[in-house]
Amino acid sequence: MAHDLPVPALPDPARPLKIGTRGSPLALAQAHETRDRLAAAFGLPEAAFEIVVIKVTGDLIQDRALKEIGGKGLFTREIEEALLAGAIDIAVHSMKDMPVLQPEGLVLDCYLPREDVRDAFVSPLAGGLMDLPQGALVGSSSLRRRAQVKLRRPDLGVVEFRGNVQTRMRKLQEGVASATFLAMAGLNRLGMGEVARSPVSPEEMLPAVAQGAIGVERRVADERVAAMLAAIHDRDTGLRLAAERRFLLRLDGSCETPIAGLAVLEGGNLWLRGEILRPDGSAARSGERRGPVAEGAAMGEDLAADLLAQAGAGFFG
């Protein structure tokens, strides 16, 4: 059904709105979801949009850990450069990959409805982490997941495990590791939910900040695009991410620091949980805050400051 928000100069097949994305199957699924929501909101045909695949460093370099080659920005930098240059009109991102600060001239203020926030335990050998045999190897490129695994099962080994969902599944089949973790959101968006041996509850393993959320980035000065994106923005997801990303910002979160966080709406209130871990999983500090939704960002700031004070100097190694 067409949205009644007046928007000037809607895209058409002659001048399609260009949607920038990474080229993985999951990234493309997210770009298609964004296109479909915009098309439905304004009664536009698919031909009014063009999906533009941009190769990013994080996808091109698969044999090294992210922290060795530059961290989270490796999945966004080239796409943001294309956005600033006008080669694309919007950029679609997995929010858990996004740095907390955007380049000057760009803004992230549109989020699609959040998917399942949980991690998925994936293994041909065991139904859950605690069922793995002594000394088994768990593959993950996430410092958070690696630290959380070592915290719960110090006997297990962890190995670097990068690539898209399909690549990681192949590595499991080849015996590179006995188990891995993927995001339930990604599996669901790919129609592969059955791959999960068991979803991991946040009570058992707190997910990454903004896990399950898709963000759509635009140029600050592009009023036409701003009006279009306002029509598909999910307010609840925005409120939750405001708290989680402020928590991350205060912690100076990057791919070199194991951090987990999750905000949940409870009517007019927000419940924020956070955790920081030593990279080797030898210690963790966690806490929570509850308060009015409007104070979500302040709660994120306060919880992060509290955990840093608990941890003390040198906690992250």
N, C-alpha and C positions, 0 to 999 in steps of 0.2 A: 504494500500500500504506500502511495507516495506521501512523503512527509510534507507538512504544510508550512515549513520554515522557508521564507523567501530567500532564494539564493541566486545571485547574478551569474550569468554565463556558465550554465551547467555544461559539463563536457559532452561531446558527441563523437560519433565515429570519425569525423573529419579531424577533430582535435581532442583525442582521448586524454583522460587523466592518467598520468604515468605513475605506476605504483612500484617503488623500488624494493627489492628483497634479495636475500641470499638465495642460492639455487638448490638447497637441499629439499627433499620431499616435504619435510615438515614446514620449512620456511615458505614453500610454495603453497601449501595448504592454508597457512595463515594469511598469505597475501590474497588467496582466492576468497577466504572468509571475509576479509575486509572489503574486497570488491563486491561480493554478493550483498553485504549489508548496505553499502552505499547505493548499489543499484536498486535494492528494494526500497530504501528510504526515499529515493527521488524518482522512482519509476523509470529508471534508465536501462538500456540494453547492455549486455556484457561488452559489446563492441565500443561502448563509450569509455572503456578503461583498457589500459595496456600494462601488462605485467613485465617489468624490466628486471632481469636477473643481473646482479652485480657480484662479481667474484671478490671475496674478502680474504684477507691474509689468514684469518683463523681457520678458514676452510682449505686453503691452499697448502698450509704447513700442518701435517697430521702426525709427524713423528717426534714432536717435542711438546713438553708441557707448556700450557698457556703462560704460566708465570715466567718462563724462560724467554718468551718472544713478545711480551708486552701486555698480557692481561686482557680484560674484557673488551677494550676498544678494538681489538682485532676482528670482532664480529660486526662492528658498526662503522669504522672509520671511512672506508671507501664509499659506503652507502651515504653517509652524511656529507661527504665531499661532493657526491653527485647531486644531492639535494640542494646544497648551497650553490652549486654551479648552474642549477636550473635544468639539469638533465632528467630529473624526475620531479614529481609534484608532491609526493608523500613517500615516507619510508615505513615499512612494517617490521617490527622487531619483537623478539621474545624478550619480555621485560627483565627476566633474570640475567640476561646477557648485557643489559644496558648500564653503562656508567651512570652515576647519580647526577652528574652535571652534563649539560648539553653544550655543544659549541655555540659561540655567539652567533645570533641570527636564526637559531633553531629552537623549537619548543616541542615538548611532549605533553599534551593535555587531552589526548583522546585514548581511552582504553576500551577494548571490547570486553564483553562479559567474561569473567574469569572462569576458567575450567577447573577441574580437579587439581587441588594444590599438592597432593601427596606424591611421594616417591613411589616407584614400583620396584619391587625386588624381582629380579629376572635371573633364573638359573635352571639348567637342565638337571641339576643334581639334588636341589633342596627346596623346600617350601618357604623357608625364611632364613634370615641371617643366623639365628641361633641354631639352626639345623645343619649348617655347614660343618664338614669334618674338620678336626683339628689341623691347623696349618694351611687350610685352603687359601687360594688366591682370589681376591675380589678386584675386579677391574673398574677403575673410575678415573676420569680426568678432573673431577670436582674435589678441591681441597676440603670442602665441607663434608662431603660424603665419606671421603677417606678418613678424616679425623673422627667422624661419628662412628664409623665401622671399628676403628682401633680402640675407641673409648669403650665400646660394648663388647668387642671380641679382640683383646690384645694379641691373641695367638694367631690371628689371621694375617696373611700378607696382602699388601695392596700394590697393584701395578697400574701404570699409566694406560688409559683406555680412551682414545679419542676417536672421533668420527661421527657420522650421523647414525640414526637408529639402526639402519640396515647394516652398516659397517660393524657396529658393536655386536649385533646379533651373530654376524658371521664369525667374529673373533671368539665368541662364546662357543660356537659349534666347533671351532678349530682347537679349542682347549687352551686358549691363551689365559683364560681365567675360569674359575668355577661359577662365578656369579657377577652380576653388575647391578647398578641401579639406573633407572631411567625415570623421566617425569611421566606420571600418569596422564597429564594433560597432552603431552606430545603423542603418546600412544593412542589416546582417544581421538585426537584430531586426525590421525593417520588411519583410523579404523582398525587399530591393532591392540585394543585393550586386552585381548586374550593372551598376549605375550607375557603379561605380568603374572608371576606365580602367586604374588600377594601384594596388594597395596599396603604401604607402610603408614600407619596412622601418625599424625603430627605429635601425639603423645609419646610415641616410640622414637620418632626421628623427625625433628622439626625441619621443614623444607627450606629451600633457598628463598631469600627475599624476592618477592614478586613472582614466584614460580606459578605457572599456569596462566599468566596474564600476557596479553598481546597489546603492545603500544603502537600508536601511529604518530609519527613525527612529521612536522611541517616547518616551513619557513615562517618566522614570526610575522612578517609583513604581508603574507598571502591571505587576504581577508576572504576571498572566495573559498579557498580550501578550509579555512577556519570555520566558516559557516556550515560547510558540508560535514566536517568531522564532528561538529557539535551535535548533529542529528544522530550519530551512532555511538556517542560516548556513553559508557556505562558508569553512572554516578557512584554506585556502591563500590565497584572496583577502584575507582579513583580515590575514594575515601580511605580504603584499606591500604592502597599503595602509598598514599601521602604519609601515613604513619611508618610503614615498613621502610620506605626509601629515606626518610629522615633519620631513622635508626641507623641505616647503612651509612649515610653521609657522615653522621657524627663519629662512626667507627672508622671512617676512611676506608670503607670496604673496597676490596679489589680481589683479583684472583689469587692473591698471596695471603689472604686472611680467611680462615674458616669461620663463616658467619651464617647463622640461620635466623629466620624471623617470619612471623605470621600474624596478621591482624584479622580479626573476625568481627563482624557487626552483630550486635545484640540489641535490636531495636534502635534506640537513639544513642546507645553506648557502643564503645569499641573495646575489644579485648586484644591486647598486643602481647605476644610472647617473643622472647629473643634469647639467643644463645651464641656465645663465642667459645672457640675451642683452640687449644694448642694444636699446631699442625700435625704433631705425632699422636694426637688423641690421648695424651697422658693426663689432661685436665680439661675441665669445661666450667664455664660460669653461665648461669641462666637466670632469667627473671621475667616478670610480667607486669603489665599495667592495665587498669580498667578505668575508663572515664568517658565523658561526652565525646561524640564523634568529632565535634568541632575542634577538640584539643588533641586530635590524633598525632599531628606533627610534633607538638610539644611533648607528648607522651613518648614518641620515638626518641627524641633528643634526650629526655630524662632517663629512659631505660638504658640507652647506650652509655651515658655518663656514669650511671650506677655500675654497669658491668665492667667498664674500664677501671673504675676505682677498686672494685673487688679484685680484678685481675692483677693490677699493679704493673710496674715497669717490666718489660721483657717477656710478657706473657706469650706473645705470638712468636717468640724466638728470634 
